[in-house]
């Protein structure tokens, strides 16, 4: 969770059930707090929490252009797409460099 001046401005959650693949289930930053590095810090924190992870994966709505641009900027690639409950969904992945555990 991210907090600024006593106000929650974002949160992130990842699932480590399939390590070494880490699935980002949720990464949210309030729109008025975006583009301030909070999302970057969430990604860094999730990676640091799971040193055995070698890949990040997530899904995002195809027409959530800001989110898609954020993930592509951070090295994710689109590996699949589908329609779920009427929404177009993209599946993205990022291979992490080898790290010391």
matplotlib code that plots the C-alpha trace (Angstrom):
import matplotlib.pyplot as plt

x = [0.0, 1.2, 0.3, 0.8, -0.1, -2.1, -4.1, -4.0, -3.0, -2.4, -1.9, -0.4, -0.8, 0.9, 0.4, 3.5, 1.6, 3.4, 6.9, 9.3, 6.5, 5.0, 1.5, 0.6, -3.0, -3.5, -1.5, -3.5, -2.5, -5.2, -5.4, -4.5, -1.3, -0.2, 3.1, 4.8, 6.8, 4.4, 3.7, 7.5, 8.1, 5.3, 6.9, 10.3, 8.9, 7.1, 10.3, 12.3, 9.8, 10.2, 13.9, 13.2, 10.8, 12.1, 9.0, 6.2, 2.8, -0.5, -3.7, -5.1, -8.1, -7.0, -8.5, -6.9, -4.4, -2.5, -2.0, -1.0, 1.5, 2.9, 3.6, 5.0, 7.3, 8.5, 9.5, 6.4, 5.4, 1.9, 1.8, -1.9, -5.3, -8.9, -12.4, -13.6, -17.1, -17.3, -14.1, -11.0, -8.1, -4.3, -1.9, 1.5, 4.8, 8.2, 11.3, 13.4, 17.2, 18.9, 19.4, 21.2, 18.6]
y = [0.0, 3.6, 6.4, 10.2, 12.7, 10.0, 9.2, 5.8, 6.6, 3.1, -0.6, -3.7, -7.4, -10.3, -14.1, -16.3, -19.6, -20.4, -19.3, -18.7, -16.9, -14.1, -12.9, -9.3, -9.5, -5.8, -2.7, 0.5, 4.1, 6.8, 8.8, 12.1, 10.4, 8.7, 9.7, 10.3, 7.1, 5.2, 2.4, 2.1, 1.6, -1.0, -3.0, -2.7, -3.8, -6.8, -8.0, -7.4, -9.4, -12.5, -12.9, -16.4, -14.9, -15.0, -13.8, -11.3, -11.8, -9.9, -9.2, -5.8, -4.4, -3.8, -0.3, 0.8, 2.7, 4.3, 1.0, -0.8, 2.0, 1.8, -1.9, -1.7, 1.1, -1.2, -4.0, -6.2, -7.7, -8.8, -12.5, -13.2, -11.6, -12.7, -11.6, -12.2, -11.2, -9.0, -7.1, -7.3, -8.5, -8.4, -10.9, -9.4, -10.9, -9.7, -11.9, -10.8, -10.8, -13.4, -12.2, -13.4, -14.9]
z = [0.0, -0.7, 1.5, 1.1, 3.8, 5.6, 2.5, 0.7, -2.9, -4.3, -3.6, -5.2, -4.8, -6.4, -6.3, -5.8, -6.1, -9.4, -8.5, -10.3, -12.2, -10.2, -11.2, -10.5, -9.5, -8.8, -9.2, -8.7, -8.2, -7.9, -11.1, -9.4, -8.1, -11.3, -13.0, -9.6, -9.5, -7.2, -9.8, -10.4, -6.6, -6.5, -9.3, -7.6, -4.2, -5.7, -7.4, -4.2, -2.1, -4.4, -5.3, -6.8, -9.4, -12.9, -14.7, -14.0, -15.6, -15.5, -17.4, -18.1, -20.1, -23.6, -23.7, -20.4, -22.5, -19.6, -17.9, -21.1, -21.8, -18.3, -18.5, -22.0, -20.8, -18.1, -20.5, -20.5, -23.8, -24.9, -25.3, -25.7, -25.7, -25.1, -24.3, -20.8, -19.7, -22.7, -22.0, -24.2, -22.1, -22.8, -21.1, -20.6, -19.4, -18.4, -18.0, -15.1, -15.1, -13.0, -9.5, -6.4, -3.9]

ax = plt.figure().add_subplot(projection="3d")
ax.plot(x, y, z, "-o")
ax.set_aspect("equal")
plt.show()
